[in-house]
Amino acid sequence: MSALRKRMEADMVVRNLALRTRESYVEAVRGIAKYYKRSPDTLTEGEVQRYLLHLIEERKLAWSSVNVAVSGLKFLFEVTLKRKGVEFAIPRPHQPQKLPQVLSREEVMRIIDAAANPRHRAVLITIYAAGLRLSEACRLKVSDIDSERMTLRIEQAKGAKDRYALLSPKLLKELRTYWAAYRPKDWLFPSTRDAGLPLASTTVQRIFYRARDCAGVTKRCGIHGLRHAFATHMLEGGVDVHTIQRLMGHGDLGTTTRYFHLARHHLAQTPSPLELKERKPPR
């Protein structure tokens, strides 16, 4: 690890940045260093701006990905290198807001059943059954499973908050089968290369895409689609939106209520104006 990266890591830890944010910022700095083949502390603002243009025009990254790179590079220059007032500009997104394609229950089970081995199956079914974020599933520990209270403890999730997620009887049975086969000790899903580290999020993403393709599911969605499916299927099953909000760890109820747009029963039970009875005028 270079001295510059150590300084940046220390600066991020002191400012209590989430682990996923720290990883994204480090990756942004690594990307620009690889592009210029120089240490980032030797770069000018103009060179950084040209690199961002490269990400947009040549690599054609999504606006959100480029925006993360901007945030990471701004942190490096303003905080670690103490260059105040740096400005990096990228155009605002103009793409329309689209609702995600929601996987049906049958599609979710086809994907899970298409997993290559019990370990892959366990991590996919855990994300769906508990409605977890990818990073939350990767960092689960064996000790987070509470079979007496039937809960999963999610430690320091988004917003640096702990919460409890669902541990259904079927999920518990799956996890016991997985544990009997693999015997994880600390991390529930340890890295295959180093058991002292959790499974990498990129590895889980590859597991999902491989299973999705093998299952013949054509909907365009990533592994976060399992979390979308959890919320939507819970809503369709009659679970109230406040309970879903707590289970998913949403700080804003508005984030949860968007699933009303995705739930089939909510749409099916909403009458058309043609079906509404005409109100009788008062006598």
Secondary structure, 3 states (H helix, E strand, C coil): CCHHHHHHHHHHHHCCCCHHHHHHHHHHHHHHHHHHCCCHHHCCHHHHHHHHHHHHHCCCCCHHHHHHHHHHHHHHHHHHCCCCCCCCCCCCCCCCCCCCCCCCHHHHHHHHHCCCCHHHHHHHHHHHHHCCCHHHHHCCEHHHEECCCCEEEEEEECCCEEEEEECCHHHHHHHHHHHHHHCCCCECCECCCCCCCECCHHHHHHHHHHHHHHCCCCCCCCCHHHHHHHHHHHHHCCCCHHHHHHHHCCCCHHHHHHHHHCCHHHHHCCCCCCCCCCCCCCC
